[in-house]
């Protein structure tokens, strides 16, 4: 259990670090991994940071935040329908 939490925190920090370094696909891929395996709603925060760092102006649509919200919501619905987690747990064992 502690290893799963440590892995989740590590993946979150890697995603935020990739945003700071300007890597586009790494945080998106890590967000998909986090939401599928952990049900991590903190990917919305990663999307917000990506939008704050990379949006060209303050009046642009925050697509990455909305995309993260849609991804988390859709995977959570699918998780309920297809039982993507083992024995009702939302962490990797």
N, C-alpha and C positions, 0 to 999 in steps of 0.2 A: 504494500500500500504506500509506504513512504517513498519507494523507488518511483512509483507512478507519479506521485506529486512532484518529486524532484525532476523527473523527465518533463512534466508539463511546464514547470517553471523554466527549465532550461530552454525548451522550445519557444516559449514566450519571449524570453530574453534574446534568443537568436533571431527571432522575427523582428523585434524592435531594433536590434543591432544591424540587421540587414537593411532596415529602413534608413537608419542613420548613415550607412555606407553607400546608399543609392542603388542597391540591388532591387530590381523590380520583381522578379519571379520568385525569389527566395521567400519573402514574407507571405506571398500568395500561396505558395506550395505548403509552407509551414502552417498557415491558417487552415488549409484543407485538412492536413494531418491532425491538427489539434481538434477541430470540430468533429471529425469523423471518429477518432479514437477516444476523445475525452469529453465531448460535448462542451467544449470550451467557449463560453460566451465572451471571453475577453478578446476574441479576435475582432470584435467591434472596436475596441480600444486601439488595436493595431491598425485597423482601417482608418480610424480617425487620425492617428499620428501620420499615416501615409498621406492622407489628404492635406493635413496641415503643412507637411514638408514639401509635397510635390504639386499642390494646386497652383496654377499660374496666377490666379487672382482670388480675391475674397468673394467674388460673386459667382464663381463656378459651382457647378453641382458636385457635391461630395460623392462621387461614384464609388470609391473604394469603401467608404463607410456603409453606404447603402448595399453594396455587394456583399460585404461581410455580414450585415444584418440578414440579408436574404439567404445567404449560405447557412448561417447558424439556424435560422428558422426552418428552412427546408430539410436540413439534415435531422433536426430534432423531430420533425413530423415523420420522416422516414424511419427514424430510430424507433418511434412508437409503433409503426406499422410492421416493420420487418425485424424488430428486435436485434439491432446491430451489436448490442452489447451482450456480454456473457452473463447470464444469470441475473439480469436486471442491474448490474453494476455499470457505472459510466466511466470506468478506468480500465486500462490494460492490465491483464494479470500475467 
